Amino acid sequence: MPVDTVRSDPARALDPVSGAWLKTLAAIERTSGADRAVRSLQQGIRTLPLGGVREVLRGRQLGHPLHPVLVQLPVGCWLSAAVLDSVPGGQPAAAVLTTVGLAGAGPAAVAGWVDWAELPLPRARVGLAHAVANAAVIACYTVSLAARMRGHTLKGRGWSLAGLAALAVSGALGGHVAHGRIGEPSGT
């Protein structure tokens, strides 16, 4: 397939699952139903009196956004918890990692919202879907931790796996926000 075709319609160059995913992302980018809320929320975040903390959260000292750095803690903890859940005797450590992941999600979210407030509308729409997916991730891991603390290990493991699935969707949405679609320059 010619390169120009891939750039004009990246979904045609991929398998059906990838093509469907890209079509879904394009649909989210074009969906304007929440635009008033998006603009209002972005404006509200931009006007928060954060002072120099805003530049730290945006990663100015790093030369790139801080959010992708901060998400490594919860993602790493939750992936490790899934591994420990699959080995005998690993469940107590998995509960600790679930807790640490939940604690690390807050700072990552704050940095993400500060970045999101500066995005152009199509990317902000996908960013909002990313945030909704992250809320599902947090809910799943919170229920998982609560179940584990009550001694319901199997239920806790199940909710952890659901959280991991939601995390995969969230990561794919976040990657699209950061890098744009195939064949397009980042940030379009």
Backbone as ProteinMPNN parsed JSONL, in Angstrom:
{"seq_chain_A": "MPVDTVRSDPARALDPVSGAWLKTLAAIERTSGADRAVRSLQQGIRTLPLGGVREVLRGRQLGHPLHPVLVQLPVGCWLSAAVLDSVPGGQPAAAVLTTVGLAGAGPAAVAGWVDWAELPLPRARVGLAHAVANAAVIACYTVSLAARMRGHTLKGRGWSLAGLAALAVSGALGGHVAHGRIGEPSGT", "coords_chain_A": {"N_chain_A": [[0.841, -1.174, 0.0], [0.599, 2.219, -0.833], [2.523, 4.837, 0.727], [1.24, 7.351, 0.955], [-1.444, 6.603, 1.05], [-1.542, 5.304, 3.511], [-1.038, 7.461, 5.213], [-3.264, 9.107, 4.689], [-5.417, 7.506, 5.337], [-4.986, 5.785, 7.891], [-6.206, 3.568, 9.055], [-6.823, 1.797, 7.009], [-4.45, 0.533, 6.439], [-3.933, -1.28, 8.398], [-4.603, -4.165, 10.524], [-7.943, -5.552, 11.1], [-8.687, -5.102, 13.854], [-6.919, -3.096, 14.759], [-7.588, -1.147, 12.9], [-10.26, -0.66, 13.596], [-9.869, 0.363, 16.151], [-8.471, 2.765, 15.579], [-10.458, 4.08, 14.151], [-12.323, 4.413, 16.173], [-10.906, 6.143, 17.867], [-10.709, 8.361, 16.165], [-13.406, 9.002, 15.99], [-13.918, 9.771, 18.631], [-12.304, 12.041, 18.722], [-13.769, 13.718, 17.071], [-16.208, 14.015, 18.329], [-18.351, 16.252, 19.703], [-20.003, 16.727, 21.857], [-19.355, 17.127, 24.585], [-17.921, 19.434, 24.59], [-18.332, 22.052, 25.658], [-18.144, 21.584, 28.424], [-15.538, 20.544, 28.477], [-13.978, 22.754, 27.624], [-14.589, 24.555, 29.68], [-13.637, 23.195, 31.947], [-10.925, 22.972, 31.25], [-10.229, 25.707, 31.255], [-10.731, 26.301, 33.944], [-8.76, 24.725, 35.21], [-6.462, 25.905, 34.155], [-6.56, 28.35, 35.418], [-6.103, 27.852, 38.079], [-4.423, 28.714, 41.073], [-1.454, 27.87, 40.968], [1.132, 28.704, 40.866], [4.679, 28.397, 40.701], [4.594, 25.662, 40.834], [3.054, 24.699, 38.789], [4.756, 24.724, 36.542], [6.598, 22.808, 37.331], [4.92, 20.551, 37.436], [4.287, 20.42, 34.743], [6.665, 19.588, 33.794], [8.838, 21.162, 33.07], [11.536, 21.342, 33.935], [12.477, 18.896, 33.162], [12.284, 18.9, 30.463], [10.267, 17.732, 29.154], [6.842, 16.54, 29.5], [5.837, 15.796, 32.886], [3.939, 13.934, 33.619], [4.044, 11.35, 32.136], [6.28, 10.261, 33.379], [5.529, 10.052, 36.049], [3.414, 8.205, 35.925], [4.633, 5.795, 35.811], [5.026, 4.658, 38.321], [2.383, 3.809, 39.467], [1.563, 2.121, 37.313], [3.677, 0.281, 37.109], [3.542, -0.87, 39.678], [0.986, -2.077, 39.628], [1.191, -3.852, 37.465], [3.191, -5.508, 38.48], [1.859, -6.476, 40.727], [-0.043, -8.086, 39.488], [1.601, -10.104, 38.493], [2.583, -11.17, 40.904], [0.194, -12.065, 41.973], [-0.143, -14.351, 40.558], [1.557, -16.246, 41.537], [2.206, -18.703, 44.056], [1.64, -17.643, 47.369], [2.103, -14.976, 46.85], [0.142, -13.087, 47.184], [-0.09, -11.331, 49.535], [2.001, -9.458, 49.081], [1.137, -8.474, 46.649], [-1.105, -7.069, 47.452], [0.11, -4.971, 48.86], [1.489, -3.723, 46.76], [-0.695, -2.947, 45.22], [-1.804, -1.011, 46.889], [0.312, 0.894, 46.983], [0.364, 1.59, 44.292], [-2.157, 2.823, 44.039], [-1.711, 5.041, 45.707], [0.269, 6.36, 44.261], [-1.094, 7.095, 42.001], [-2.487, 9.482, 42.318], [-0.659, 11.854, 42.278], [0.229, 11.479, 39.614], [-2.132, 11.831, 38.197], [-2.74, 14.523, 38.777], [-0.61, 15.879, 37.498], [-1.192, 15.06, 34.905], [-3.724, 16.271, 34.44], [-2.989, 18.974, 34.49], [-1.383, 19.125, 32.204], [-3.322, 18.362, 30.31], [-5.059, 20.516, 30.306], [-3.985, 22.303, 28.538], [-4.277, 21.31, 26.011], [-5.257, 21.11, 22.512], [-8.643, 21.06, 21.282], [-9.532, 18.535, 19.867], [-7.597, 16.633, 20.787], [-7.953, 17.013, 23.513], [-10.483, 15.96, 23.877], [-10.022, 13.196, 23.541], [-8.265, 12.96, 25.639], [-9.995, 13.391, 27.772], [-11.504, 11.049, 27.62], [-9.457, 9.298, 28.266], [-9.046, 10.062, 30.935], [-11.499, 9.252, 32.033], [-11.292, 6.5, 31.65], [-9.15, 6.091, 33.368], [-10.392, 6.648, 35.787], [-12.007, 4.413, 35.972], [-9.999, 2.5, 36.248], [-8.905, 3.209, 38.761], [-11.17, 2.781, 40.357], [-11.511, -0.014, 40.039], [-9.094, -1.015, 41.183], [-9.345, -0.012, 43.756], [-11.608, -1.379, 44.712], [-10.535, -3.916, 44.49], [-8.451, -3.802, 46.404], [-9.964, -3.377, 48.736], [-11.407, -5.785, 48.832], [-9.299, -7.614, 49.148], [-8.363, -6.806, 51.65], [-10.415, -7.657, 53.234], [-10.05, -10.295, 53.164], [-10.881, -11.62, 50.906], [-9.433, -12.965, 48.656], [-9.539, -14.089, 46.037], [-11.604, -12.599, 44.81], [-10.398, -10.086, 45.006], [-8.201, -10.47, 43.321], [-9.526, -10.819, 40.912], [-10.747, -8.282, 40.505], [-8.437, -6.82, 40.31], [-7.392, -7.773, 37.885], [-9.386, -6.809, 36.193], [-8.914, -4.1, 36.541], [-6.386, -3.957, 35.394], [-7.005, -4.483, 32.725], [-8.58, -2.212, 32.142], [-6.582, -0.357, 32.504], [-4.941, -0.89, 30.323], [-6.546, 0.035, 28.211], [-6.735, 2.715, 28.952], [-4.025, 3.458, 28.778], [-3.597, 3.173, 26.022], [-5.296, 5.163, 25.058], [-4.091, 7.405, 26.258], [-1.583, 7.298, 25.024], [-2.329, 7.954, 22.445], [-3.165, 10.581, 22.832], [-0.728, 11.757, 23.455], [0.897, 11.194, 21.23], [-0.496, 11.334, 18.822], [-2.166, 10.304, 15.737], [-1.273, 7.528, 13.601], [0.895, 8.314, 11.0], [0.524, 11.011, 11.19], [1.906, 14.086, 12.339], [3.134, 14.418, 15.697], [0.99, 15.882, 18.077], [-1.033, 16.939, 16.51]], "CA_chain_A": [[0.0, 0.0, 0.0], [1.42, 3.428, -0.886], [2.645, 5.603, 1.97], [0.218, 8.394, 0.992], [-2.699, 5.988, 1.478], [-1.436, 5.07, 4.957], [-1.18, 8.756, 5.889], [-4.611, 9.653, 4.548], [-6.353, 6.605, 6.01], [-4.143, 4.792, 8.558], [-6.97, 2.374, 9.387], [-6.796, 0.866, 5.878], [-3.166, -0.152, 6.38], [-3.777, -2.13, 9.567], [-5.549, -5.268, 10.653], [-9.284, -5.054, 11.476], [-8.756, -4.603, 15.235], [-6.233, -1.803, 14.788], [-8.395, -0.205, 12.127], [-11.435, -0.297, 14.406], [-9.395, 1.222, 17.242], [-8.199, 4.087, 15.036], [-11.749, 4.705, 13.831], [-12.903, 4.827, 17.45], [-10.186, 7.345, 18.292], [-11.12, 9.471, 15.292], [-14.765, 9.379, 16.385], [-13.809, 10.522, 19.889], [-11.757, 13.356, 18.387], [-14.795, 14.534, 16.394], [-17.411, 14.112, 19.143], [-18.32, 17.59, 20.313], [-21.046, 16.847, 22.872], [-18.858, 17.601, 25.887], [-16.962, 20.522, 24.37], [-18.521, 23.158, 26.607], [-17.576, 21.142, 29.697], [-14.096, 20.426, 28.294], [-13.4, 24.109, 27.625], [-14.752, 25.121, 31.009], [-12.716, 22.506, 32.846], [-9.568, 23.402, 30.898], [-10.059, 27.077, 31.749], [-10.644, 26.227, 35.403], [-7.448, 24.196, 35.583], [-5.444, 26.908, 33.803], [-6.611, 29.496, 36.335], [-5.755, 27.469, 39.446], [-3.225, 29.453, 41.513], [-0.422, 26.882, 41.262], [2.455, 29.334, 40.886], [5.765, 27.648, 40.08], [4.291, 24.23, 40.831], [2.521, 24.377, 37.459], [5.882, 24.41, 35.65], [7.137, 21.517, 37.778], [3.971, 19.536, 36.984], [4.387, 20.331, 33.279], [7.948, 18.965, 33.484], [9.754, 22.125, 32.443], [12.917, 21.007, 34.278], [12.836, 17.667, 32.449], [12.23, 19.127, 29.033], [9.075, 17.024, 28.645], [5.837, 16.442, 30.568], [6.098, 14.963, 34.06], [2.907, 12.895, 33.725], [4.488, 10.003, 31.753], [7.241, 9.772, 34.359], [4.804, 9.696, 37.274], [2.538, 7.035, 35.758], [5.419, 4.564, 35.916], [4.845, 4.056, 39.649], [1.188, 2.964, 39.569], [1.544, 1.071, 36.285], [4.628, -0.753, 37.524], [3.01, -1.583, 40.855], [-0.156, -2.914, 39.265], [1.687, -4.971, 36.661], [3.892, -6.411, 39.401], [0.842, -7.141, 41.547], [-0.633, -9.157, 38.671], [2.568, -11.206, 38.475], [2.592, -11.792, 42.232], [-1.072, -12.778, 42.153], [-0.103, -15.633, 39.842], [2.483, -17.184, 42.191], [1.781, -19.049, 45.427], [2.141, -16.806, 48.455], [2.387, -13.625, 46.408], [-0.986, -12.178, 47.361], [0.146, -10.204, 50.458], [2.821, -8.437, 48.416], [0.286, -7.868, 45.619], [-1.944, -6.078, 48.135], [0.962, -3.814, 49.135], [1.712, -3.043, 45.487], [-1.963, -2.31, 44.844], [-1.896, 0.192, 47.72], [1.306, 1.867, 46.523], [-0.11, 2.065, 42.992], [-3.236, 3.791, 44.269], [-1.119, 6.269, 46.254], [1.006, 7.027, 43.197], [-1.98, 7.545, 40.928], [-2.897, 10.868, 42.559], [0.264, 12.808, 41.667], [0.227, 11.302, 38.157], [-3.362, 12.445, 37.686], [-2.618, 15.983, 38.87], [0.254, 16.314, 36.399], [-1.926, 14.829, 33.662], [-4.756, 17.299, 34.273], [-2.332, 20.243, 34.159], [-1.039, 19.013, 30.778], [-4.564, 18.277, 29.543], [-5.674, 21.842, 30.221], [-3.355, 23.052, 27.447], [-4.436, 20.59, 24.741], [-6.301, 21.532, 21.573], [-9.902, 20.363, 21.521], [-9.614, 17.109, 19.496], [-6.787, 15.837, 21.712], [-8.565, 17.117, 24.842], [-11.603, 15.007, 23.905], [-9.446, 11.876, 23.8], [-7.732, 13.049, 26.996], [-11.096, 13.2, 28.709], [-11.779, 9.601, 27.612], [-8.334, 8.732, 29.031], [-9.334, 10.309, 32.35], [-12.621, 8.38, 32.416], [-10.73, 5.15, 31.768], [-8.362, 6.07, 34.598], [-11.33, 6.549, 36.915], [-12.376, 2.996, 36.043], [-8.822, 1.809, 36.788], [-8.85, 3.496, 40.201], [-12.3, 2.077, 40.978], [-11.215, -1.455, 40.078], [-8.044, -1.309, 42.156], [-9.869, 0.28, 45.095], [-12.449, -2.533, 45.069], [-9.607, -5.03, 44.67], [-7.781, -3.655, 47.698], [-10.965, -3.594, 49.792], [-11.671, -7.227, 48.889], [-8.107, -8.253, 49.71], [-8.284, -6.493, 53.08], [-11.449, -8.458, 53.906], [-9.701, -11.703, 53.024], [-11.469, -12.176, 49.681], [-8.299, -12.905, 47.74], [-9.944, -14.366, 44.651], [-12.326, -11.418, 44.337], [-9.39, -9.037, 44.856], [-7.431, -10.763, 42.114], [-10.408, -10.563, 39.764], [-10.857, -6.841, 40.31], [-7.122, -6.374, 39.859], [-7.316, -8.059, 36.449], [-10.266, -5.841, 35.52], [-8.181, -2.837, 36.567], [-5.307, -4.049, 34.414], [-7.625, -4.335, 31.402], [-8.921, -0.791, 32.0], [-5.304, 0.34, 32.393], [-4.487, -1.04, 28.937], [-7.336, 0.97, 27.408], [-6.304, 4.057, 29.336], [-2.705, 3.691, 28.209], [-3.732, 3.36, 24.581], [-5.863, 6.503, 24.871], [-3.058, 8.366, 26.625], [-0.58, 7.293, 23.97], [-2.868, 8.707, 21.32], [-3.118, 12.005, 23.202], [0.667, 12.213, 23.422], [1.618, 10.984, 19.976], [-1.322, 11.495, 17.635], [-2.457, 9.123, 14.929], [-0.256, 7.04, 12.677], [0.996, 9.096, 9.774], [0.369, 12.439, 11.463], [2.897, 14.565, 13.308], [2.684, 14.507, 17.089], [0.389, 17.148, 18.484], [-2.065, 17.442, 15.603]], "C_chain_A": [[0.886, 1.237, 0.0], [1.398, 4.189, 0.435], [1.566, 6.672, 2.061], [-1.124, 7.851, 1.441], [-2.685, 5.751, 2.975], [-1.626, 6.378, 5.711], [-2.595, 9.289, 5.811], [-5.648, 8.794, 5.249], [-5.563, 5.5, 6.695], [-4.897, 3.508, 8.88], [-6.932, 1.349, 8.257], [-5.524, 0.033, 5.842], [-2.989, -1.172, 7.5], [-4.783, -3.266, 9.573], [-6.898, -4.736, 11.152], [-9.387, -4.502, 12.895], [-8.103, -3.231, 15.331], [-7.028, -0.749, 14.034], [-9.605, 0.267, 12.902], [-11.029, 0.635, 15.542], [-9.144, 2.634, 16.729], [-9.481, 4.809, 14.648], [-12.438, 5.185, 15.1], [-12.232, 6.101, 17.955], [-10.587, 8.554, 17.46], [-12.523, 9.943, 15.657], [-14.755, 10.178, 17.686], [-13.3, 11.931, 19.607], [-12.819, 14.283, 17.797], [-16.046, 14.752, 17.248], [-17.389, 15.398, 19.956], [-19.311, 17.77, 21.461], [-20.59, 17.41, 24.208], [-17.947, 18.807, 25.768], [-17.118, 21.685, 25.347], [-17.91, 22.802, 27.968], [-16.051, 21.044, 29.61], [-13.449, 21.808, 28.376], [-13.467, 24.74, 29.012], [-13.769, 24.496, 32.004], [-11.268, 22.891, 32.538], [-9.289, 24.804, 31.441], [-9.913, 27.091, 33.267], [-9.291, 25.738, 35.881], [-6.355, 25.215, 35.292], [-5.425, 28.075, 34.783], [-6.344, 29.118, 37.792], [-4.468, 28.18, 39.858], [-2.104, 28.498, 41.939], [0.981, 27.472, 41.334], [3.471, 28.498, 40.133], [5.53, 26.152, 40.033], [3.761, 23.798, 39.461], [3.661, 23.971, 36.514], [6.554, 23.1, 36.037], [6.228, 20.392, 37.28], [4.009, 19.35, 35.47], [5.728, 19.756, 32.843], [8.96, 19.878, 32.84], [11.221, 21.764, 32.705], [13.394, 19.761, 33.548], [12.933, 17.874, 30.946], [11.098, 18.371, 28.359], [8.095, 16.857, 29.799], [6.229, 15.466, 31.68], [5.137, 13.781, 34.143], [3.393, 11.505, 33.301], [5.514, 9.411, 32.72], [6.489, 9.27, 35.599], [3.926, 8.468, 37.119], [3.309, 5.727, 35.881], [5.214, 3.88, 37.264], [3.561, 3.229, 39.721], [1.165, 1.836, 38.535], [2.482, -0.067, 36.682], [4.135, -1.562, 38.711], [1.896, -2.542, 40.457], [0.233, -4.069, 38.361], [2.394, -5.995, 37.549], [2.916, -7.157, 40.3], [0.191, -8.293, 40.775], [0.308, -10.356, 38.601], [2.543, -11.926, 39.814], [1.295, -12.529, 42.528], [-1.041, -14.16, 41.505], [0.857, -16.638, 40.467], [2.002, -17.485, 43.608], [2.451, -18.146, 46.464], [2.4, -15.366, 48.076], [1.305, -12.616, 46.72], [-0.76, -11.08, 48.4], [0.98, -9.088, 49.83], [2.019, -7.744, 47.321], [-0.619, -6.81, 46.236], [-1.143, -4.815, 48.44], [1.185, -3.024, 47.844], [0.447, -2.353, 44.985], [-2.119, -0.994, 45.599], [-0.926, 1.275, 47.239], [0.896, 2.436, 45.167], [-1.219, 3.09, 43.133], [-2.69, 5.108, 44.809], [-0.383, 7.054, 45.165], [0.136, 7.575, 42.086], [-2.383, 9.01, 41.093], [-1.959, 11.891, 41.938], [0.313, 12.699, 40.131], [-0.994, 11.971, 37.539], [-3.269, 13.967, 37.712], [-1.75, 16.514, 37.73], [-0.449, 16.138, 35.052], [-2.982, 15.884, 33.408], [-4.14, 18.647, 33.896], [-1.907, 20.24, 32.686], [-2.289, 19.08, 29.91], [-5.189, 19.652, 29.327], [-5.128, 22.668, 29.064], [-3.575, 22.42, 26.072], [-5.466, 21.232, 23.825], [-7.501, 20.588, 21.694], [-9.935, 18.901, 21.067], [-8.806, 16.207, 20.432], [-7.363, 15.884, 23.118], [-9.752, 16.165, 24.969], [-11.09, 13.6, 24.209], [-8.858, 11.844, 25.211], [-8.809, 12.876, 28.049], [-11.497, 11.723, 28.768], [-10.692, 8.858, 28.388], [-8.583, 8.893, 30.531], [-10.475, 9.432, 32.851], [-12.132, 6.939, 32.575], [-9.892, 5.033, 33.04], [-9.249, 6.003, 35.839], [-11.789, 5.099, 37.084], [-11.226, 2.172, 36.63], [-8.775, 1.977, 38.305], [-9.979, 2.767, 40.931], [-12.009, 0.591, 41.1], [-10.17, -1.786, 41.138], [-8.475, -0.982, 43.586], [-10.737, -0.869, 45.584], [-11.563, -3.757, 45.313], [-8.947, -4.978, 46.046], [-8.751, -3.911, 48.848], [-11.268, -5.086, 49.943], [-10.498, -7.966, 49.523], [-8.036, -8.029, 51.22], [-9.335, -7.257, 53.881], [-11.198, -9.958, 53.759], [-10.292, -12.38, 51.803], [-10.441, -12.101, 48.553], [-8.714, -13.108, 46.287], [-10.691, -13.18, 44.043], [-11.344, -10.258, 44.103], [-8.563, -9.23, 43.602], [-8.262, -10.48, 40.861], [-10.53, -9.078, 39.464], [-9.526, -6.241, 39.855], [-6.952, -6.618, 38.357], [-8.212, -7.119, 35.645], [-9.586, -4.475, 35.465], [-7.058, -2.823, 35.55], [-5.844, -3.905, 32.989], [-7.992, -2.868, 31.142], [-7.654, 0.048, 31.836], [-4.753, 0.252, 30.966], [-5.238, -0.077, 28.017], [-6.898, 2.401, 27.692], [-4.949, 4.4, 28.724], [-2.752, 3.925, 26.707], [-4.323, 4.735, 24.265], [-4.816, 7.578, 25.168], [-1.952, 8.434, 25.585], [-1.045, 8.066, 22.747], [-2.848, 10.209, 21.609], [-1.7, 12.538, 23.027], [1.282, 12.182, 22.028], [0.792, 11.126, 18.715], [-1.504, 10.209, 16.868], [-1.279, 8.776, 14.025], [-0.273, 7.896, 11.426], [0.814, 10.581, 9.959], [1.442, 12.869, 12.435], [2.297, 14.615, 14.7], [2.096, 15.881, 17.352], [-0.644, 17.694, 17.536], [-3.423, 17.019, 16.053]], "O_chain_A": [[1.844, 1.296, 0.771], [0.402, 4.19, 1.158], [1.019, 6.889, 3.142], [-1.872, 8.541, 2.133], [-3.694, 5.968, 3.648], [-2.301, 6.405, 6.739], [-3.084, 9.871, 6.779], [-6.664, 9.313, 5.712], [-5.466, 4.395, 6.163], [-4.276, 2.449, 8.97], [-7.001, 0.148, 8.519], [-5.517, -1.059, 5.275], [-1.972, -1.864, 7.536], [-5.69, -3.323, 8.743], [-6.982, -3.586, 11.583], [-10.104, -3.527, 13.12], [-8.67, -2.309, 15.917], [-7.132, 0.397, 14.471], [-9.944, 1.449, 12.877], [-11.748, 1.582, 15.862], [-9.555, 3.603, 17.367], [-9.576, 6.027, 14.801], [-13.067, 6.243, 15.105], [-12.903, 7.024, 18.415], [-10.78, 9.646, 17.995], [-12.802, 11.141, 15.638], [-15.498, 11.149, 17.826], [-13.797, 12.902, 20.178], [-12.771, 15.496, 18.001], [-16.869, 15.603, 16.911], [-16.511, 15.6, 20.795], [-19.44, 18.876, 21.986], [-21.354, 18.095, 24.889], [-17.27, 19.171, 26.73], [-16.121, 22.24, 25.809], [-17.239, 23.628, 28.586], [-15.35, 21.413, 30.551], [-12.483, 22.003, 29.114], [-12.517, 25.382, 29.459], [-13.15, 25.2, 32.802], [-10.474, 23.112, 33.452], [-8.23, 25.051, 32.018], [-9.073, 27.808, 33.811], [-8.737, 26.269, 36.843], [-5.427, 25.376, 36.084], [-4.391, 28.719, 34.961], [-6.359, 29.992, 38.659], [-3.521, 28.244, 39.073], [-1.84, 28.339, 43.13], [1.911, 26.818, 41.808], [3.178, 27.955, 39.068], [6.193, 25.444, 39.275], [3.992, 22.669, 39.028], [3.542, 22.992, 35.777], [7.027, 22.364, 35.171], [6.714, 19.389, 36.758], [3.787, 18.246, 34.972], [5.922, 19.465, 31.663], [9.853, 19.413, 32.131], [12.055, 21.867, 31.805], [14.595, 19.589, 33.338], [13.591, 17.104, 30.246], [10.986, 18.371, 27.133], [8.477, 17.016, 30.958], [6.871, 14.446, 31.433], [5.492, 12.734, 34.685], [3.176, 10.548, 34.044], [5.604, 8.191, 32.859], [6.784, 8.196, 36.124], [3.709, 7.749, 38.094], [2.707, 4.665, 36.039], [5.227, 2.651, 37.341], [3.637, 2.035, 40.014], [0.785, 0.711, 38.859], [2.115, -1.239, 36.597], [4.288, -2.783, 38.752], [1.87, -3.69, 40.902], [-0.332, -5.157, 38.473], [2.213, -7.202, 37.385], [3.12, -8.333, 40.603], [-0.09, -9.348, 41.344], [-0.144, -11.5, 38.645], [2.488, -13.155, 39.858], [1.301, -13.519, 43.26], [-1.825, -15.037, 41.868], [0.966, -17.766, 39.985], [1.451, -16.612, 44.278], [3.661, -17.921, 46.432], [2.876, -14.595, 48.909], [1.511, -11.415, 46.544], [-1.209, -9.957, 48.169], [0.692, -7.907, 50.028], [2.202, -6.55, 47.087], [-0.874, -5.774, 45.623], [-1.658, -3.706, 48.295], [1.082, -1.797, 47.838], [0.524, -1.28, 44.386], [-2.517, 0.017, 45.02], [-1.307, 2.438, 47.105], [1.063, 3.63, 44.919], [-1.228, 4.105, 42.436], [-3.153, 6.178, 44.414], [-0.417, 8.285, 45.159], [0.575, 8.425, 41.312], [-2.597, 9.704, 40.099], [-2.403, 12.722, 41.146], [0.427, 13.711, 39.438], [-0.901, 12.599, 36.484], [-3.681, 14.627, 36.758], [-2.114, 17.488, 37.073], [-0.312, 16.978, 34.162], [-3.128, 16.351, 32.279], [-4.7, 19.379, 33.081], [-2.059, 21.25, 31.999], [-2.31, 19.774, 28.894], [-5.78, 19.913, 28.279], [-5.758, 23.643, 28.654], [-3.101, 22.953, 25.069], [-6.435, 21.828, 24.295], [-7.369, 19.455, 22.157], [-10.356, 18.063, 21.865], [-9.277, 15.139, 20.824], [-7.275, 14.898, 23.85], [-10.002, 15.624, 26.046], [-11.662, 12.896, 25.041], [-8.94, 10.826, 25.898], [-8.566, 12.282, 29.099], [-11.795, 11.204, 29.843], [-10.984, 7.891, 29.092], [-8.355, 7.963, 31.305], [-10.423, 8.925, 33.972], [-12.513, 6.247, 33.518], [-9.918, 4.002, 33.712], [-8.887, 5.367, 36.829], [-11.939, 4.617, 38.207], [-11.455, 1.254, 37.418], [-8.624, 1.001, 39.041], [-9.764, 2.2, 42.002], [-12.237, 0.0, 42.155], [-10.341, -2.732, 41.906], [-8.009, -1.622, 44.529], [-10.621, -1.291, 46.735], [-11.812, -4.538, 46.232], [-8.892, -5.979, 46.76], [-8.405, -4.582, 49.821], [-11.373, -5.588, 51.062], [-10.699, -8.854, 50.352], [-7.695, -8.939, 51.976], [-9.16, -7.477, 55.079], [-12.016, -10.781, 54.17], [-10.21, -13.602, 51.679], [-10.558, -11.294, 47.63], [-8.276, -12.367, 45.407], [-10.441, -12.803, 42.898], [-11.457, -9.537, 43.112], [-8.258, -8.268, 42.898], [-7.746, -9.96, 39.871], [-10.43, -8.66, 38.31], [-9.503, -5.266, 39.104], [-6.426, -5.764, 37.643], [-7.846, -6.685, 34.553], [-9.674, -3.776, 34.456], [-6.8, -1.8, 34.915], [-5.207, -3.275, 32.145], [-7.746, -2.346, 30.055], [-7.654, 1.045, 31.115], [-4.167, 1.211, 30.465], [-4.637, 0.553, 27.147], [-6.715, 3.198, 26.772], [-4.752, 5.503, 28.213], [-2.032, 4.773, 26.181], [-3.898, 5.392, 23.315], [-4.676, 8.543, 24.416], [-1.439, 9.515, 25.296], [-0.255, 8.747, 22.093], [-2.548, 11.011, 20.724], [-1.5, 13.637, 22.511], [2.093, 13.042, 21.683], [1.346, 11.042, 17.618], [-1.051, 9.148, 17.296], [-0.421, 9.607, 13.731], [-1.332, 8.169, 10.862], [0.933, 11.345, 9.001], [1.85, 12.076, 13.284], [1.096, 14.829, 14.862], [2.627, 16.901, 16.913], [-1.105, 18.82, 17.726], [-4.418, 17.351, 15.409]]}, "name": "protein", "num_of_chains": 1, "seq": "MPVDTVRSDPARALDPVSGAWLKTLAAIERTSGADRAVRSLQQGIRTLPLGGVREVLRGRQLGHPLHPVLVQLPVGCWLSAAVLDSVPGGQPAAAVLTTVGLAGAGPAAVAGWVDWAELPLPRARVGLAHAVANAAVIACYTVSLAARMRGHTLKGRGWSLAGLAALAVSGALGGHVAHGRIGEPSGT"}
